[in-house]
Amino acid sequence: MSVEIWYALILTAIIVIFVLVFLLFHARSKASKKQPIIDLYVQGLNALVDGDIERAAMFFRESAQQNSENVDAYLKLGDIIRKQGKPDRAIKIHRELLVRRNLMPGIRLQILRSLAQDYKTARQFDRALSTLDEILTQVPKDEWALTYKLKLFEEMGEWDKASRTLKQMVRVKKFTGDANRQLALYWVEEARRLFSEGHEKQGRINLRDALKIDSKCVPAYLYWGDSYIRENRADDAVKVWKNFIETVPEFSHLAFGRLREVLFNMGKFSEFESILSDLLHKDPENLNIYYALIHIYENKGQYTEGINLCDQILETRPADADAHMLKMRLLAHKKDCEILQKEVFAFTDRIIHPQEQYACRICGYRSEQPLWHCPQCGEWNSFNLRGTRSDLPQRK
């Protein structure tokens, strides 16, 4: 091999080695430049998870400044700015993202969702709705957009539009609650709006429609009767509330105050007592009926009858404080000092000297006796032997 060829081979090897070293150095340099950007974005996500909004915003802002292609950093930065009470700035950030070219459909969808929330926070409801419609054009059954649209109509008081949206959600199986119950409540809210504008008759028609959807819609009955009272139609109001009591007896106590006042003004207070007695016969476990009757007996001076009802409650609920106090008040009215004294002593003894209990510091198990080995969690020496003064039932 000639000297010239030998030198040429050496020179070629040197050049190849130089190129390889340059490429390796360049790759490492490029990676080192990218690494802080990734780190900043990850740190922003971590701060967001930790609930540190200020630090998250700082990291996302720096990440976006170092890499203008990091769409997600801008997206999250806009969301944070909105949560900080600056929806106009958030709108600007998110709208600028939308004009970028070659956005993936999923990313565009996320931006539109953020923008809809920006507009809502800024009280620009029309723009929020048009943004939601744009989402639904892309994904007609998008559950998030439909739900957000429903909540938006509710906030706006657009009950007819809320009803149509809810029905749409039911059709596409994106609503899992009790649709009829919610639809009935929308009719009730529309009726309340009409009442506030003085349209009593039209409001009652809406309440009637609500009851056609949900025959147990409690506020529909209550507000219907209230409307009749405003028109001085007490008999009609009483009829509505009696129907309510028969249809939804478990919530009948919500009409007691209304019925008591109206029937008293009509001079038919005894009718209220009859209504309560009938209800108690049908629903003997309803304490609200007992208490309403006891107050009637107290007002009428029929203290013995009231005391008997208190005793009926205490037979099944011996710790019921309201029944004890009502009984003591009735005994005071009756001036039966001997029985009143016994009742006072028994009741106050329960309060002043509650049952001593010992609790396991590991699982919370309670015992009336001091223990050194917990039967629930198996821990040893875990009981507070100082005890706790409590009349709460023992945990099992």
MARGUSE-58515 format. One record per residue (C-alpha): y negated, x negated, z; residue number from 1. Coordinates in pm, 1 decimal, decimal comma, padded with zeros to 6 digits, m for minus. Layout:
BEGIN
{pt {Y; X; Z}; NUM}
...
//
This chain:
BEGIN
{pt {00000,0; 00000,0; 00000,0}; 1}
{pt {m00340,0; m00140,3; m00099,6}; 2}
{pt {m00622,5; m00198,2; 00149,4}; 3}
{pt {m00838,3; 00061,3; m00025,2}; 4}
{pt {m00573,9; 00332,9; 00017,3}; 5}
{pt {m00522,7; 00235,6; 00380,7}; 6}
{pt {m00895,9; 00264,7; 00457,8}; 7}
{pt {m00911,1; 00600,2; 00274,8}; 8}
{pt {m00628,2; 00740,3; 00489,9}; 9}
{pt {m00796,6; 00620,8; 00809,3}; 10}
{pt {m01128,2; 00772,6; 00702,1}; 11}
{pt {m00959,0; 01105,4; 00616,8}; 12}
{pt {m00785,8; 01116,2; 00957,0}; 13}
{pt {m01114,7; 01046,9; 01134,7}; 14}
{pt {m01284,7; 01330,7; 00943,2}; 15}
{pt {m01000,5; 01573,3; 01020,7}; 16}
{pt {m01012,7; 01483,7; 01390,0}; 17}
{pt {m01391,0; 01524,9; 01393,6}; 18}
{pt {m01366,1; 01869,9; 01230,6}; 19}
{pt {m01098,6; 01981,3; 01476,3}; 20}
{pt {m01303,6; 01862,4; 01775,5}; 21}
{pt {m01613,8; 02038,2; 01637,6}; 22}
{pt {m01428,8; 02367,6; 01585,2}; 23}
{pt {m01273,0; 02352,1; 01930,6}; 24}
{pt {m01608,9; 02279,0; 02094,1}; 25}
{pt {m01778,8; 02557,1; 01895,1}; 26}
{pt {m01510,9; 02810,8; 01995,7}; 27}
{pt {m01544,8; 02718,0; 02361,0}; 28}
{pt {m01922,7; 02732,7; 02341,2}; 29}
{pt {m01907,7; 03076,6; 02180,2}; 30}
{pt {m01664,7; 03202,0; 02444,7}; 31}
{pt {m01883,2; 03064,1; 02722,9}; 32}
{pt {m02181,0; 03252,5; 02580,4}; 33}
{pt {m01988,7; 03578,5; 02564,7}; 34}
{pt {m01834,0; 03549,2; 02907,8}; 35}
{pt {m02153,3; 03625,1; 03108,8}; 36}
{pt {m02208,4; 03939,7; 02901,7}; 37}
{pt {m01860,0; 04066,0; 02979,2}; 38}
{pt {m01903,9; 03968,6; 03341,9}; 39}
{pt {m02234,6; 04154,7; 03365,3}; 40}
{pt {m02081,4; 04469,6; 03220,0}; 41}
{pt {m01780,7; 04451,4; 03453,4}; 42}
{pt {m02010,0; 04389,6; 03749,7}; 43}
{pt {m02207,5; 04698,2; 03647,7}; 44}
{pt {m01889,9; 04905,5; 03642,1}; 45}
{pt {m01789,2; 04773,2; 03984,5}; 46}
{pt {m02130,9; 04854,0; 04129,1}; 47}
{pt {m02107,1; 05202,6; 03979,8}; 48}
{pt {m01768,7; 05256,7; 04144,9}; 49}
{pt {m01915,5; 05135,3; 04476,1}; 50}
{pt {m02199,1; 05385,8; 04442,7}; 51}
{pt {m02466,6; 05114,2; 04418,7}; 52}
{pt {m02675,0; 05273,5; 04143,4}; 53}
{pt {m02959,3; 05020,0; 04156,7}; 54}
{pt {m02734,8; 04714,6; 04110,5}; 55}
{pt {m02532,9; 04893,1; 03840,9}; 56}
{pt {m02852,3; 04966,1; 03646,7}; 57}
{pt {m02957,4; 04600,1; 03674,3}; 58}
{pt {m02622,9; 04471,7; 03542,6}; 59}
{pt {m02607,1; 04721,3; 03254,5}; 60}
{pt {m02967,1; 04644,1; 03157,7}; 61}
{pt {m02899,7; 04268,9; 03146,7}; 62}
{pt {m02572,0; 04319,4; 02961,4}; 63}
{pt {m02745,2; 04535,6; 02698,6}; 64}
{pt {m03028,3; 04282,9; 02659,6}; 65}
{pt {m02783,4; 03997,3; 02598,0}; 66}
{pt {m02571,0; 04200,4; 02358,4}; 67}
{pt {m02746,9; 04478,8; 02171,3}; 68}
{pt {m02410,2; 04593,6; 02031,8}; 69}
{pt {m02283,8; 04692,7; 02377,0}; 70}
{pt {m02332,0; 05067,8; 02326,7}; 71}
{pt {m02149,7; 05161,8; 02645,6}; 72}
{pt {m02388,5; 04953,1; 02857,4}; 73}
{pt {m02685,0; 05141,6; 02708,3}; 74}
{pt {m02503,7; 05471,5; 02754,4}; 75}
{pt {m02437,2; 05411,2; 03123,7}; 76}
{pt {m02787,1; 05272,1; 03177,8}; 77}
{pt {m02933,1; 05596,8; 03042,4}; 78}
{pt {m02706,9; 05801,2; 03270,6}; 79}
{pt {m02823,0; 05603,8; 03573,6}; 80}
{pt {m03189,2; 05640,1; 03478,8}; 81}
{pt {m03137,9; 06018,6; 03452,5}; 82}
{pt {m02982,1; 06025,9; 03799,4}; 83}
{pt {m03283,5; 05833,4; 03925,5}; 84}
{pt {m03500,0; 06128,9; 03823,3}; 85}
{pt {m03631,8; 05991,7; 03492,6}; 86}
{pt {m03471,7; 06218,7; 03230,2}; 87}
{pt {m03738,7; 06148,8; 02964,8}; 88}
{pt {m03652,5; 05777,6; 02960,5}; 89}
{pt {m03282,4; 05862,0; 02953,6}; 90}
{pt {m03341,0; 06091,5; 02653,3}; 91}
{pt {m03513,9; 05806,7; 02467,7}; 92}
{pt {m03226,8; 05563,8; 02533,7}; 93}
{pt {m02955,0; 05808,6; 02431,5}; 94}
{pt {m03137,9; 05933,8; 02121,8}; 95}
{pt {m03186,4; 05574,0; 02002,3}; 96}
{pt {m02811,1; 05521,0; 02036,9}; 97}
{pt {m02740,3; 05823,0; 01815,5}; 98}
{pt {m02924,4; 05675,7; 01515,0}; 99}
{pt {m02697,6; 05370,0; 01506,8}; 100}
{pt {m02466,5; 05343,7; 01211,3}; 101}
{pt {m02087,8; 05339,3; 01220,3}; 102}
{pt {m02056,5; 05500,4; 01564,0}; 103}
{pt {m01698,9; 05595,0; 01644,4}; 104}
{pt {m01654,4; 05975,2; 01684,7}; 105}
{pt {m01549,0; 05934,3; 02048,5}; 106}
{pt {m01858,3; 05724,6; 02131,7}; 107}
{pt {m02087,1; 05970,6; 01954,5}; 108}
{pt {m01933,6; 06251,6; 02159,4}; 109}
{pt {m02004,7; 06064,1; 02484,0}; 110}
{pt {m02367,3; 06006,3; 02381,2}; 111}
{pt {m02414,6; 06376,3; 02300,1}; 112}
{pt {m02272,8; 06472,9; 02639,9}; 113}
{pt {m02516,1; 06240,0; 02814,4}; 114}
{pt {m02802,9; 06371,1; 02603,2}; 115}
{pt {m02718,1; 06733,2; 02691,5}; 116}
{pt {m02734,6; 06639,9; 03060,5}; 117}
{pt {m03066,6; 06459,8; 03003,1}; 118}
{pt {m03219,4; 06770,4; 02845,7}; 119}
{pt {m03089,1; 06995,6; 03122,6}; 120}
{pt {m03234,7; 06769,8; 03390,6}; 121}
{pt {m03565,9; 06770,5; 03201,8}; 122}
{pt {m03549,5; 07153,7; 03191,8}; 123}
{pt {m03541,6; 07144,0; 02810,4}; 124}
{pt {m03273,3; 07410,8; 02796,2}; 125}
{pt {m03303,0; 07493,0; 02424,4}; 126}
{pt {m03245,0; 07130,0; 02327,4}; 127}
{pt {m02957,7; 07103,4; 02573,9}; 128}
{pt {m02793,7; 07408,4; 02415,1}; 129}
{pt {m02841,4; 07278,1; 02060,3}; 130}
{pt {m02683,5; 06946,2; 02166,8}; 131}
{pt {m02387,4; 07133,6; 02315,4}; 132}
{pt {m02353,2; 07330,0; 01991,0}; 133}
{pt {m02344,6; 07000,1; 01801,1}; 134}
{pt {m02054,8; 06886,8; 02022,8}; 135}
{pt {m01873,3; 07216,0; 01963,9}; 136}
{pt {m01921,2; 07173,8; 01589,6}; 137}
{pt {m01728,8; 06846,4; 01614,3}; 138}
{pt {m01474,5; 06973,1; 01870,7}; 139}
{pt {m01474,1; 07357,9; 01873,8}; 140}
{pt {m01260,0; 07382,5; 02190,2}; 141}
{pt {m01424,6; 07104,0; 02388,4}; 142}
{pt {m01375,6; 07212,7; 02750,1}; 143}
{pt {m01661,4; 07002,9; 02888,3}; 144}
{pt {m01915,9; 07144,8; 02642,5}; 145}
{pt {m01803,0; 07504,4; 02697,3}; 146}
{pt {m01811,7; 07468,2; 03076,4}; 147}
{pt {m02151,9; 07299,0; 03069,5}; 148}
{pt {m02287,2; 07566,8; 02837,6}; 149}
{pt {m02162,3; 07837,7; 03076,3}; 150}
{pt {m02331,7; 07672,4; 03375,8}; 151}
{pt {m02649,6; 07633,4; 03176,3}; 152}
{pt {m02663,6; 08004,1; 03090,4}; 153}
{pt {m02599,4; 08083,4; 03457,9}; 154}
{pt {m02889,7; 07862,7; 03563,5}; 155}
{pt {m03112,9; 08027,0; 03303,7}; 156}
{pt {m03013,5; 08375,3; 03421,2}; 157}
{pt {m02887,8; 08459,9; 03070,1}; 158}
{pt {m02600,3; 08673,6; 03196,1}; 159}
{pt {m02513,4; 08835,5; 02863,8}; 160}
{pt {m02482,6; 08494,0; 02695,5}; 161}
{pt {m02285,7; 08365,1; 02995,2}; 162}
{pt {m02045,2; 08657,8; 02952,0}; 163}
{pt {m01991,8; 08579,7; 02584,0}; 164}
{pt {m01932,9; 08211,0; 02659,4}; 165}
{pt {m01683,3; 08293,8; 02933,9}; 166}
{pt {m01493,1; 08526,8; 02700,6}; 167}
{pt {m01486,7; 08248,5; 02440,1}; 168}
{pt {m01341,5; 08010,8; 02698,6}; 169}
{pt {m01073,5; 08265,0; 02784,8}; 170}
{pt {m00982,3; 08302,5; 02417,1}; 171}
{pt {m00935,1; 07928,3; 02368,9}; 172}
{pt {m00760,9; 07897,7; 02709,3}; 173}
{pt {m01026,9; 07673,6; 02862,9}; 174}
{pt {m01088,8; 07887,5; 03171,3}; 175}
{pt {m00839,5; 07895,8; 03455,0}; 176}
{pt {m01021,1; 08111,6; 03711,1}; 177}
{pt {m01033,5; 08489,5; 03756,4}; 178}
{pt {m01233,1; 08576,6; 03445,3}; 179}
{pt {m01263,9; 08949,5; 03517,8}; 180}
{pt {m01399,5; 08886,9; 03863,7}; 181}
{pt {m01659,1; 08642,9; 03730,2}; 182}
{pt {m01756,4; 08869,6; 03439,4}; 183}
{pt {m01811,5; 09156,7; 03684,5}; 184}
{pt {m02040,8; 08935,0; 03891,4}; 185}
{pt {m02244,3; 08855,3; 03577,8}; 186}
{pt {m02300,5; 09230,4; 03532,7}; 187}
{pt {m02406,4; 09248,5; 03898,3}; 188}
{pt {m02659,3; 08968,8; 03849,1}; 189}
{pt {m02798,9; 09142,2; 03541,2}; 190}
{pt {m02828,4; 09462,7; 03746,4}; 191}
{pt {m03023,0; 09275,8; 04014,8}; 192}
{pt {m03262,8; 09149,4; 03748,0}; 193}
{pt {m03315,0; 09504,0; 03623,3}; 194}
{pt {m03370,5; 09629,9; 03979,1}; 195}
{pt {m03635,7; 09363,2; 04033,6}; 196}
{pt {m03818,1; 09500,5; 03727,6}; 197}
{pt {m03795,4; 09858,5; 03855,3}; 198}
{pt {m03517,1; 09973,7; 03619,1}; 199}
{pt {m03297,8; 10145,6; 03878,6}; 200}
{pt {m03094,8; 10367,9; 03645,2}; 201}
{pt {m03013,5; 10092,1; 03395,6}; 202}
{pt {m02922,1; 09863,3; 03683,0}; 203}
{pt {m02674,8; 10120,4; 03819,0}; 204}
{pt {m02519,4; 10150,6; 03472,6}; 205}
{pt {m02458,2; 09775,1; 03481,0}; 206}
{pt {m02296,3; 09804,4; 03823,6}; 207}
{pt {m02072,3; 10082,5; 03695,0}; 208}
{pt {m01968,9; 09853,1; 03408,5}; 209}
{pt {m01897,9; 09575,6; 03659,6}; 210}
{pt {m01661,1; 09806,0; 03850,0}; 211}
{pt {m01482,3; 09895,6; 03526,8}; 212}
{pt {m01402,5; 09525,8; 03488,4}; 213}
{pt {m01322,5; 09465,0; 03857,5}; 214}
{pt {m01271,4; 09774,2; 04071,8}; 215}
{pt {m01298,3; 09559,5; 04387,3}; 216}
{pt {m01633,0; 09399,2; 04305,0}; 217}
{pt {m01792,2; 09410,7; 04651,5}; 218}
{pt {m02161,3; 09353,4; 04563,5}; 219}
{pt {m02149,4; 09622,8; 04294,3}; 220}
{pt {m02081,0; 09890,3; 04559,0}; 221}
{pt {m02335,6; 09753,7; 04804,5}; 222}
{pt {m02621,1; 09721,5; 04551,8}; 223}
{pt {m02538,5; 10056,8; 04393,2}; 224}
{pt {m02590,4; 10230,0; 04726,6}; 225}
{pt {m02907,0; 10028,0; 04789,5}; 226}
{pt {m03046,3; 10153,7; 04457,4}; 227}
{pt {m02991,2; 10515,1; 04563,7}; 228}
{pt {m03166,8; 10447,5; 04894,6}; 229}
{pt {m03472,1; 10317,8; 04707,7}; 230}
{pt {m03479,8; 10651,0; 04523,6}; 231}
{pt {m03438,9; 10845,6; 04851,1}; 232}
{pt {m03089,6; 10962,0; 04752,4}; 233}
{pt {m02917,2; 10894,9; 05084,2}; 234}
{pt {m02624,0; 11132,7; 05021,5}; 235}
{pt {m02537,3; 10950,5; 04698,3}; 236}
{pt {m02562,9; 10614,3; 04873,9}; 237}
{pt {m02325,6; 10728,2; 05151,0}; 238}
{pt {m02079,6; 10853,1; 04889,0}; 239}
{pt {m02079,7; 10513,8; 04713,9}; 240}
{pt {m02028,7; 10321,2; 05036,5}; 241}
{pt {m01748,2; 10552,8; 05151,6}; 242}
{pt {m01577,0; 10490,0; 04819,3}; 243}
{pt {m01621,6; 10117,5; 04877,3}; 244}
{pt {m01459,0; 10138,8; 05221,9}; 245}
{pt {m01160,0; 10324,4; 05080,9}; 246}
{pt {m01122,0; 10088,4; 04783,8}; 247}
{pt {m01180,6; 09754,8; 04958,4}; 248}
{pt {m01107,6; 09818,1; 05329,1}; 249}
{pt {m01071,4; 09448,3; 05410,2}; 250}
{pt {m01444,3; 09401,1; 05342,2}; 251}
{pt {m01556,0; 09738,2; 05476,8}; 252}
{pt {m01760,1; 09577,3; 05756,4}; 253}
{pt {m02014,4; 09463,9; 05494,4}; 254}
{pt {m02123,5; 09827,8; 05459,5}; 255}
{pt {m02126,7; 09913,3; 05832,3}; 256}
{pt {m02491,4; 09820,9; 05886,5}; 257}
{pt {m02602,8; 10018,9; 05583,8}; 258}
{pt {m02398,6; 10326,9; 05677,7}; 259}
{pt {m02503,2; 10316,9; 06043,7}; 260}
{pt {m02874,7; 10310,5; 05957,3}; 261}
{pt {m02857,5; 10578,9; 05685,5}; 262}
{pt {m02639,5; 10820,7; 05880,8}; 263}
{pt {m02854,0; 10775,5; 06192,4}; 264}
{pt {m03166,6; 10861,3; 05989,0}; 265}
{pt {m02984,9; 11163,9; 05845,2}; 266}
{pt {m02888,1; 11283,2; 06193,7}; 267}
{pt {m02518,4; 11232,4; 06113,5}; 268}
{pt {m02438,3; 10940,8; 06340,7}; 269}
{pt {m02114,6; 11103,0; 06459,0}; 270}
{pt {m01990,8; 11082,3; 06100,9}; 271}
{pt {m02013,0; 10702,3; 06122,6}; 272}
{pt {m01791,6; 10708,8; 06429,9}; 273}
{pt {m01537,5; 10921,3; 06244,4}; 274}
{pt {m01538,9; 10679,9; 05951,7}; 275}
{pt {m01470,6; 10387,4; 06185,5}; 276}
{pt {m01193,7; 10572,1; 06372,1}; 277}
{pt {m01018,2; 10651,4; 06045,0}; 278}
{pt {m01053,2; 10290,1; 05932,8}; 279}
{pt {m00911,6; 10159,6; 06259,3}; 280}
{pt {m00608,0; 10382,8; 06219,1}; 281}
{pt {m00549,4; 10240,9; 05869,2}; 282}
{pt {m00631,9; 09879,2; 05954,5}; 283}
{pt {m00561,6; 09815,4; 06327,1}; 284}
{pt {m00593,3; 09436,9; 06286,5}; 285}
{pt {m00954,3; 09444,3; 06167,0}; 286}
{pt {m01168,8; 09317,6; 06456,8}; 287}
{pt {m01493,4; 09411,5; 06281,7}; 288}
{pt {m01399,5; 09779,0; 06314,8}; 289}
{pt {m01324,9; 09736,5; 06687,4}; 290}
{pt {m01660,1; 09571,5; 06752,8}; 291}
{pt {m01853,3; 09833,1; 06555,4}; 292}
{pt {m01683,7; 10111,9; 06751,5}; 293}
{pt {m01739,9; 09937,7; 07084,0}; 294}
{pt {m02112,6; 09915,6; 07012,3}; 295}
{pt {m02118,5; 10286,5; 06928,2}; 296}
{pt {m01945,9; 10372,5; 07257,1}; 297}
{pt {m02191,9; 10150,5; 07443,0}; 298}
{pt {m02491,1; 10323,4; 07283,1}; 299}
{pt {m02341,4; 10664,4; 07365,1}; 300}
{pt {m02265,1; 10566,6; 07723,6}; 301}
{pt {m01890,6; 10603,9; 07671,0}; 302}
{pt {m01815,3; 10281,4; 07854,8}; 303}
{pt {m01452,0; 10359,9; 07939,3}; 304}
{pt {m01366,3; 10413,4; 07572,7}; 305}
{pt {m01532,7; 10082,7; 07486,6}; 306}
{pt {m01346,9; 09899,0; 07763,6}; 307}
{pt {m01018,1; 10042,0; 07637,2}; 308}
{pt {m01088,2; 09899,8; 07291,0}; 309}
{pt {m01169,8; 09560,0; 07443,3}; 310}
{pt {m00836,1; 09567,9; 07626,4}; 311}
{pt {m00658,4; 09649,3; 07300,4}; 312}
{pt {m00808,6; 09338,5; 07143,8}; 313}
{pt {m00720,3; 09121,7; 07446,1}; 314}
{pt {m00358,0; 09236,4; 07443,3}; 315}
{pt {m00299,8; 09046,2; 07119,2}; 316}
{pt {m00587,6; 08795,8; 07146,2}; 317}
{pt {m00622,1; 08704,8; 07515,2}; 318}
{pt {m00860,6; 08416,7; 07438,5}; 319}
{pt {m01107,5; 08625,1; 07234,9}; 320}
{pt {m01444,7; 08538,1; 07391,9}; 321}
{pt {m01635,5; 08822,6; 07222,0}; 322}
{pt {m01396,1; 09082,9; 07358,5}; 323}
{pt {m01423,4; 08936,2; 07709,8}; 324}
{pt {m01804,4; 08936,9; 07702,2}; 325}
{pt {m01825,0; 09288,2; 07561,3}; 326}
{pt {m01588,6; 09408,2; 07831,8}; 327}
{pt {m01802,6; 09246,1; 08102,6}; 328}
{pt {m02114,7; 09407,9; 07961,8}; 329}
{pt {m01949,9; 09749,8; 07957,1}; 330}
{pt {m01824,4; 09701,7; 08313,6}; 331}
{pt {m02181,4; 09615,1; 08415,4}; 332}
{pt {m02304,3; 09936,1; 08252,5}; 333}
{pt {m02035,6; 10124,3; 08436,4}; 334}
{pt {m02123,2; 09943,8; 08762,8}; 335}
{pt {m01756,1; 09880,7; 08832,7}; 336}
{pt {m01831,0; 09571,3; 09039,4}; 337}
{pt {m01479,3; 09496,1; 09160,7}; 338}
{pt {m01321,5; 09485,2; 08814,1}; 339}
{pt {m01629,4; 09311,4; 08671,8}; 340}
{pt {m01598,1; 09038,9; 08935,9}; 341}
{pt {m01233,5; 08976,0; 08843,9}; 342}
{pt {m01319,2; 08966,9; 08474,2}; 343}
{pt {m01606,1; 08722,9; 08528,9}; 344}
{pt {m01391,4; 08491,6; 08741,5}; 345}
{pt {m01102,6; 08496,0; 08491,5}; 346}
{pt {m01329,8; 08432,3; 08194,6}; 347}
{pt {m01541,8; 08157,8; 08354,5}; 348}
{pt {m01233,8; 07988,8; 08497,6}; 349}
{pt {m01106,0; 07945,2; 08142,5}; 350}
{pt {m01436,7; 07785,2; 08043,6}; 351}
{pt {m01504,9; 07573,8; 08352,9}; 352}
{pt {m01146,4; 07459,0; 08408,8}; 353}
{pt {m00991,8; 07428,4; 08065,7}; 354}
{pt {m00636,8; 07311,9; 08033,4}; 355}
{pt {m00596,1; 06934,8; 08061,0}; 356}
{pt {m00453,4; 06778,3; 07747,1}; 357}
{pt {m00345,2; 06429,9; 07641,9}; 358}
{pt {m00384,6; 06314,6; 07282,0}; 359}
{pt {m00205,8; 06044,5; 07086,3}; 360}
{pt {m00466,1; 05805,3; 06944,5}; 361}
{pt {m00245,0; 05738,7; 06639,7}; 362}
{pt {m00154,5; 06084,0; 06505,5}; 363}
{pt {m00356,0; 06321,7; 06726,0}; 364}
{pt {m00053,5; 06494,8; 06880,8}; 365}
{pt {m00157,6; 06688,7; 07193,8}; 366}
{pt {00045,3; 06742,5; 07508,2}; 367}
{pt {m00018,9; 06926,6; 07832,5}; 368}
{pt {00174,8; 06654,5; 08014,2}; 369}
{pt {00105,0; 06276,4; 08007,6}; 370}
{pt {00344,3; 06099,1; 07771,4}; 371}
{pt {00426,4; 05735,0; 07705,3}; 372}
{pt {00620,2; 05787,2; 07381,9}; 373}
{pt {00475,3; 06010,8; 07109,1}; 374}
{pt {00733,8; 06264,0; 06983,0}; 375}
{pt {00545,0; 06304,5; 06654,0}; 376}
{pt {00474,3; 05950,2; 06530,0}; 377}
{pt {00704,7; 05757,2; 06761,5}; 378}
{pt {00430,7; 05523,5; 06889,1}; 379}
{pt {00455,3; 05383,9; 07243,9}; 380}
{pt {00171,6; 05384,2; 07499,7}; 381}
{pt {m00053,3; 05565,1; 07250,4}; 382}
{pt {m00175,7; 05848,0; 07477,0}; 383}
{pt {m00514,9; 05859,5; 07642,1}; 384}
{pt {m00400,0; 05910,4; 07999,7}; 385}
{pt {m00749,5; 06003,5; 08114,1}; 386}
{pt {m00688,8; 06333,8; 07937,7}; 387}
{pt {m00926,0; 06566,5; 07752,2}; 388}
{pt {m01054,2; 06894,5; 07887,5}; 389}
{pt {m00979,5; 07136,1; 07610,3}; 390}
{pt {m00844,5; 07485,6; 07567,7}; 391}
{pt {m00745,4; 07415,1; 07208,9}; 392}
{pt {m00384,3; 07499,3; 07122,7}; 393}
{pt {m00134,8; 07217,2; 07131,5}; 394}
{pt {m00073,3; 07050,0; 06796,7}; 395}
{pt {00282,3; 07075,8; 06674,2}; 396}
//
